[in-house]
Structures are given as structure tokens and as C-alpha cells.
Amino acid sequence: MQLLRAVLAAMFAVSSLSAQSDLDDLMSQVLSRRDENWKKLEQYVLDERERFELSGLDGARLYGFERDYSWFVREGFFIRSPVRADGVVISESERRKEENAWLARQRRRQARRDTRDGTTSGLTDPTVPPGTVDDVLKQSVEPDFIQAAYFMRFKFDQARYALVGPDELGGRRVLKIEYYPTLLFTEGRTRPSNQVRRRDDEINAQMNKTSLVTLWIDPVERQILQYDFHNINMDFLPGASVARVAGMEATMKMSQPFPGVWLPQTIALRAKVTLATGTLDARYTIDYHDYRLANVTIKVQ
């Protein structure tokens, strides 16, 4: 009897190991596919709608806005042009003013990158006359819409995935998978102070420990269709005695604007913050739509 139990236990262990290995293999392919798709963002421009709403515990709206933007390439840079603010069309003069200010900021960012890396992009070279690089995108600083898409850019984390089971999303048969991260919060700028670095490492470790990511994956396409991020307990954050983050959630939904190309459709963030005066509910959403090929030659460095 003991021998039978030992054999069954060994068979179960081998089966579980094989199942986990298959899941890890799938997730490795899925994340590779995700990165390939996101690189394609550099080929497109799009329209964007940004919304923010802050409300009290009773649901009363305290503050909010809705803004529409259109992205295009000008003088080698991605430009975010304001179109409407809370339903009101932005005037031509104000739009041009904002576009020029955005271009100036991007040039400064690129100049700092060139100085740091010891490179010359051609976009910040004073010997290159303005307006001569409209047809070449050589910007090495990622535009904001690409940076926003990377908020779920976690690394492959072997043996940290669990298959919940089959599910359906948007009329597709998908796999629902939970990810228990150890590498989600690991990247960032190096801090000069050892004490600050240690504190950052402690916060990152706690964020990983209390986080859960749910993924809906098309197993045929090897494509993540939706990410749901849940951070259950954030009492360890500094300043909890003044403002306590009662909960934080994030969702990113993907769309297929072109055959075989999956790009971000919606990014939604929600957080509840408890102050001495009560609890506030903050919601922030970005919708990306009308993707189209940028009318430039892509040479991102």
C-alpha cells in the first residue's frame, strides 16, 4: 500500500511538473509575442482620449476632465496635438502653441539622451536645418503613448504562473492565467543614496509580494487580450498615517487594428485613497483608437 502511494505521488509530481513546464513555455512565447507587437507601435500614429475623475465616498464628482488628442510626426518627433477639452474644440492658435511647446520639450529630452549616451540623433544637431527630417523618425526617446503601454511590461518569471482555466473574452475562447510576480517592480533609476536604494528595494519587494496579475490569453495567437492588475494591500507605503491607499487596480485591453497586429486599446487605473477627511475614488482612463501608419521612414535609434 505504501509502495502504491509512493508511485501515485511520484506520478502526480511528474504530471504537475510537466503541466507547469508547458505553462512556462506558453508564457515565454506569449511575452515574446507581446514585445514584438509593442515594437510595432513605433510605426503608427493614433488618436487618444484621456479621462480623469475624482469622487468622494458618496459618489459625488469632485473633479474631472476629458481631453482628446491626435498624434502625428513633425520634424522627426511624435507630436501630441490637443483636439478637444471637455467637448470644446481647441482653437487653431492654441493647438499650434501646444504643439510647439510639446516639440520643444521633446527636443530637450532628446538632447539630454544624446548627451548621456554620447550620440548625435540628427534631431538635436544644430547643423541640421529645422524641417529637414520630416520624413525620418530618428527619435530615441519613446513617445508617451508607447511608454504608457509598457506599464505591464513585466519580464518572464518562470514558475510564477497558474492556469485558472478556460474562459471566453470578446467572443474568443481564451485561457485565464494568474501571475504572482517577483519581477514586476524591479526597474527604475539608480538612486545615489544607499539608504534610499534599500528603501526602494524594500518597497519593490512588498509591491511584488502583494500584487496579482490576471491574464486572458488567446492560446492560438499566443496573445494577451487583457491584463488585470490587483494590488491588495499597500499599507507598507510611506505616509500611510497621512494618506492610506485602500486599493489599486489597473486594466489594459488589447485590440487588433490590423491583421496579426495587437496594440493597446484601453488603459484604466483606479485607486482609493483614505484621508482624515474621508475616502476618495480616483479613476484615470486612456483610450487609443484610429491607429494608422505614420507617414515617415522609421529609423528609431
URCORNOR-V427519 format. One record per residue. PSI is psi in whole degrees, 0 to 359 (NA if undefined). OMEGA is omega in degrees with one decimal (NA if undefined). D_FIRST is the distance of its C-alpha to the first C-alpha in whole Angstrom. Layout:
<<PSI	OMEGA	D_FIRST> <PSI	OMEGA	D_FIRST>>
//
This chain:
<<317	178.8	0> <322	178.3	4> <320	178.7	5> <316	179.9	5> <321	179.9	6> <319	179.1	9> <315	179.4	10> <320	179.2	11> <318	179.4	12> <319	178.7	14> <319	179.4	15> <319	-179.7	17> <317	179.0	18> <317	179.2	20> <316	180.0	21> <319	179.1	22> <318	179.8	24> <317	-179.9	26> <317	179.9	27> <322	179.0	29> <319	178.0	30> <319	-179.6	32> <318	177.6	33> <321	178.8	34> <317	177.7	36> <313	-176.6	37> <327	176.2	39> <317	178.6	40> <320	-178.8	42> <314	-177.6	43> <328	174.4	45> <318	177.6	47> <320	177.7	48> <313	-178.3	49> <322	178.0	51> <318	179.8	53> <318	-176.6	54> <333	174.4	55> <332	-179.1	57> <346	177.3	59> <330	-178.4	60> <347	-178.2	63> <352	-169.1	64> <156	163.2	65> <170	-170.4	67> <176	171.0	66> <151	-172.8	68> <140	171.7	66> <125	-177.6	66> <130	-179.6	65> <143	175.7	65> <139	178.0	64> <131	176.7	64> <124	-177.9	64> <162	178.4	64> <181	-177.4	63> <329	-179.5	61> <3	179.5	63> <357	-179.4	63> <131	-178.2	66> <123	-179.4	67> <327	-178.1	69> <154	175.9	69> <167	176.5	68> <162	174.4	69> <123	-175.6	69> <141	178.9	70> <139	-179.1	70> <158	172.3	71> <134	-179.8	71> <140	173.5	70> <173	-179.6	72> <129	178.2	73> <128	178.4	77> <37	175.1	78> <4	-179.1	74> <147	168.8	73> <128	-179.2	70> <134	176.2	73> <108	-174.1	71> <124	179.3	74> <135	-178.2	75> <311	179.7	75> <151	174.2	75> <114	-177.7	74> <41	176.0	74> <352	-178.5	75> <128	-178.8	78> <133	178.5	79> <136	-179.6	80> <157	-179.0	83> <316	-178.4	84> <318	179.9	86> <321	179.2	83> <315	178.3	80> <322	178.8	82> <315	179.9	82> <321	178.2	78> <317	179.6	78> <319	179.0	80> <320	178.4	78> <315	179.7	75> <319	179.5	76> <319	178.6	78> <319	-179.8	74> <324	176.8	73> <320	178.5	75> <319	177.2	75> <316	-179.7	71> <322	178.9	71> <319	177.9	74> <320	178.1	72> <316	-179.9	69> <320	178.9	71> <317	-179.1	73> <318	-175.0	69> <354	-178.1	68> <35	-177.3	71> <167	173.5	72> <114	-174.7	74> <341	-173.4	73> <336	179.3	77> <334	-178.6	76> <4	179.4	78> <119	-177.2	80> <344	178.6	83> <349	178.8	85> <116	-178.4	83> <141	178.2	85> <144	175.1	84> <4	-177.5	83> <0	-177.4	82> <27	-179.1	79> <329	-174.5	78> <4	-179.3	76> <121	177.7	74> <108	-177.3	71> <14	-179.0	71> <124	178.5	69> <343	175.1	66> <122	-175.4	66> <136	176.1	64> <162	-172.6	65> <324	-176.4	64> <335	174.4	62> <318	178.0	60> <320	179.6	59> <324	-179.6	58> <338	-176.2	56> <5	-176.4	54> <345	173.3	53> <28	-176.2	49> <62	177.8	50> <156	-179.8	46> <163	174.4	45> <128	-173.2	42> <89	-171.3	39> <141	175.8	36> <21	177.6	32> <16	-179.1	34> <147	177.6	34> <132	178.7	32> <117	176.5	32> <318	178.5	33> <179	177.4	33> <152	-179.2	36> <179	177.5	39> <135	-179.6	43> <121	179.5	46> <33	179.9	50> <7	179.4	49> <144	172.3	46> <122	-174.1	42> <171	172.2	41> <133	176.1	38> <121	-174.2	38> <138	176.2	37> <140	-179.6	37> <125	179.3	38> <97	-164.4	37> <150	164.6	40> <348	-175.6	40> <9	-176.3	43> <316	-179.7	45> <86	-179.5	48> <343	-173.7	49> <157	178.7	52> <177	-179.9	55> <146	177.7	58> <128	179.2	58> <141	-177.1	60> <333	-176.7	62> <129	177.3	61> <321	-179.1	58> <319	178.9	58> <320	178.9	58> <318	178.8	56> <320	179.1	53> <319	177.7	53> <318	179.4	53> <320	179.0	50> <317	179.6	49> <316	178.4	50> <316	-179.9	48> <319	179.2	45> <322	177.9	45> <317	177.0	46> <319	-175.4	43> <326	-174.2	41> <6	-175.1	42> <153	175.6	42> <131	177.1	41> <128	175.7	42> <132	-176.6	41> <138	171.8	42> <119	-168.6	42> <131	170.5	42> <110	-174.6	43> <337	179.2	41> <313	-179.8	43> <346	-172.5	46> <46	-171.0	44> <133	172.8	46> <123	179.3	46> <332	179.9	48> <141	173.8	47> <135	169.7	46> <123	-179.6	46> <129	178.9	46> <127	174.4	45> <106	-166.0	46> <314	-172.8	44> <118	-178.5	46> <26	-179.5	49> <344	-178.2	50> <348	-177.1	50> <148	177.6	53> <147	177.9	56> <15	-177.8	58> <336	179.4	56> <339	-179.6	58> <312	-179.5	61> <118	-177.5	59> <124	176.4	56> <105	-174.1	54> <341	-179.9	52> <148	178.8	50> <135	179.5	51> <150	176.4	50> <145	178.9	51> <139	170.1	50> <124	177.7	51> <142	-179.0	52> <154	174.6	53> <169	-179.7	55> <79	-177.3	56> <337	177.6	60> <151	-178.5	60> <125	177.4	57> <3	-179.0	54> <117	-179.8	56> <125	-176.7	54> <158	-178.9	56> <137	177.0	56> <314	-178.6	57> <134	171.1	57> <123	-177.4	56> <131	178.3	55> <141	177.4	55> <134	179.2	55> <144	173.6	55> <126	-177.6	55> <127	-179.1	57> <122	176.1	58> <178	177.8	61> <332	-177.7	63> <352	180.0	65> <188	-177.1	62> <135	178.1	60> <143	179.3	61> <116	-178.7	59> <132	179.3	60> <130	-179.0	59> <130	-176.4	60> <138	172.2	60> <126	175.3	61> <130	176.0	61> <132	-178.5	62> <170	179.3	63> <50	173.5	66> <142	176.5	64> <153	-179.1	67> <133	175.5	68> <138	-177.1	70> <59	-178.2	73> <167	170.6	73> <122	-174.7	71> <118	175.1	68> <55	-179.5	68> <128	-176.6	66> <NA	NA	66>>
//
